[in-house]
Structures are given as C-alpha cells and as structure tokens.
Amino acid sequence: MGVLYINDADLKKLVKPLVNSKGLVGIDEKIAYVESWIRKEPKDTRIIGIWDMGGISKTILAQEIFNKLRSEYEGSYFFLNEREESRRVGIKSLKKEIFCELLGNVVKINTTNSLSDR
C-alpha cells in the first residue's frame, strides 16, 4: 500500500469550495464569470454590482460567490437586506455592526464626525 503526499496548494485544487447552489441551473457559469472580475488584475479594491430584474437569484449568486471566496481574505462580511435594516436601525448602527464583524470585536467610535449618515 502506497502513501500519497499532497501539499496545500494541490489540495485546494482538488477540494471544491463549499458552494450550495440550491439546484439552480446555470449558476456555476455565473459564479465563474463574476469571480473572474473579482480576480482581475490589478487586485485593488473594487466594487462589482449585480443587477437585473427581480427574481433571477442575484442575492443567491452574491452569497455563493461570497461563501466561495471568503476564506481568501482576512476579513469578510455579507450584509443581506441593507435597505430594510438601515431604515429599521439607522445607517450608523449598520456601519458599526460591519466594523465590529470585520474587526472581530466591539468598536467604539467617540468622535462626532467619525460615521456620517451617508
């Protein structure tokens, strides 16, 4: 019986990241397309918008991409229903929540100009 030794880089190629496409046909191609934009050089911070008519699984696509790539970053946070939450608790509270999640602890912001309402 032989022993197979495999390094971490090769293991990542073999193990498919957790993607739970909920049985959606064609979502793997959409994930690959958006992922190609995220990985595009130069690797500066970028914003990628996903828009289309309602009911075509934009949120699921965004969640799947987030789940697939989140381990590659020091911090990550997926915020669902931002519009409704900002109306409910206010944008400042949402910003504090995001900072706390990304930094892994409670963030206290004491200056009046530190978090704008925009």
N, C-alpha and C positions, 0 to 999 in steps of 0.2 A: 504494500500500500504506500503510495507516494504522498508527499506533503506539498501543497501549493502555497507559496508565499506571495502575497499581493500587497502592494503599497497603497497608501491612502488615495493617491491620485487615480490609480486604476480602479479602486473600489468605488469611487464616485462615478466613474463611467459605467460601472456595472449595475449600481443601485439606482433605480429610477426614483427621483424625488417624489414625495407624497403629493399627489395631485388627485383630488376627488372630484372628477368632472361631472358627477351626478348623472351619468348616462347621456350627456349632451353630445349629439353628433356634430363633428367638425370642430369641437373646441380645442383639440390638441394643435390644430393648424393655427388657430387664432392665438393661442398661448405662445407658440413658437414665433409668430410674426411680431407680437408686442415685445417678447423677450429680446428679439434681435434689435429692436430700437433701444431697449434699456442697456444692452451690452455694447452698443455702438461706440466707437472711439471718437473723440477723447472721452474718457469716463468722468466727465464733470457732472455736477448735479443737474438733473433735467426734470422737466415736468412732461408727462405724457398723458394726454386726455383721451378718454374713450367715450365717444358719443354716437348715438344712433337713436332710432325711435324706441319707445318703451317696449319692454317685454322680450328683448332679444338677448338677455343674460349678460349685460355689461357688468353688473355687480359680481356675478359668479366668475366671469373672466378675470376681473381685477383681483378677487380673492384667491383664485387658483394661482395666478402669477405671483402674488404676494407670498403665498404658502410655499411655492417652489423656490423662491429666491431669498427669502428672509434670513436663512442661515448664513448667507454670504456677507451680511452686514453686521456691524457692531450693535446697532440698534434698529428696531423696526416697529412699526405700529400701523395697524389697519383700522381706519375710522369709518364706521358704517353709519349712515343716516345723519351726516353732519348738519344738514339744514334743519332737520327737526330738533336735533339736540341743541343746536345753537339758539333756536327760538325758545326752547324749554329752560335752559340753564344759563345762556349767555355765552358769547364768544370768548370772553376772558376765562371762564371756567373750563371751556374746552381746550384752550391753549395750555392752561395749567395741567390739565389731565394728560395731554400729549407729552409735555415736557417731563412730567413725572414718570410716565410709562417708558419714554426713551432713555431717561437717565437712571431709572431703576430706584428712585427714592422720592421723597416728598420735596417739592420745590416751593420755596417761599420767595415771593417777589415783593419787595418792600417799596420800590420807587413808584411814583405816580405815573411816570411815562414808560414803564417797562413793558406793559402789554396794552397795545391800543385796542380799541373796539372794532377795528377793521380787520 
